[in-house]
């Protein structure tokens, strides 16, 4: 297929582009490089552009004639979204609307959307399935939920079919260390720990040790980036085949605490990390773990890299590189 990957120069998008190319698809990456990297796009065509530029979007669809679109071009920092909500609503919602309108104009009806567990808000129960109430706590989560909601309207009115994939914590790196996390600033736990171990960072902060968990630190569900991308590929294949819009939660179903991540990272690297204890952060739930049963049963998806040590080993190979 000809697939347009928007945000394909970022962490998840670049791994997705690599997988699509490896599977023989023709890929066009569209990215403004505000947080992505041109050298992370390992093949296919590349267009540097912004979703706010509707004329450029129209040109891309006219020239390349994609059959499907994957969308990864969102801002993702929760704290920043609280301080600068306009930035998040404009990019994550309005710019996505530009993309969808261009798809409708060019009669491209298959859309894979990178959503988030943040649409759920404070968990009422764990693990979190698709039926869990949607009550996002911040503009980031709300901007993603707004897109999910309008997709239903666009399907009813224009026949645009979609799959929304709600990630919990994307982690790890390409097993061959060709790609990995390169966020500026970095906010994800595993790369922060590894940067502290490698000496690129002075320490790692643990925000609270008094949560209702076995070791007192927060528990999160880490899903390997390759497993995440494989779910996207399966979702696209099924969407094109069956034309049925769906929503899936993606995680490996196991939660690992902050302290477990630190301990395993020390075991994998053979090095100690400088840890500083800090007060709790507002809005940090004790546990966030996905119930990915629906994705497994519907898509035939099964995560391969579920072991925390493997996830961290792949991330460490990228960090050392």
Beta strands, then each sheet from edge to edge (+ up, - down):
strand 1: 2-6
strand 2: 26-31
strand 3: 45-48
strand 4: 68-71
strand 5: 110-116
strand 6: 161-167
strand 7: 169-171
strand 8: 204-207
strand 9: 219-220
strand 10: 222-224
strand 11: 246-250
strand 12: 256-257
strand 13: 275-278
strand 14: 287-288
sheet 1: 3+ 2+ 1+ 4+ 5+ 6+ 11+
sheet 2: 7+ 10+
sheet 3: 8+ 13+
sheet 4: 12+ 9- 14-
end
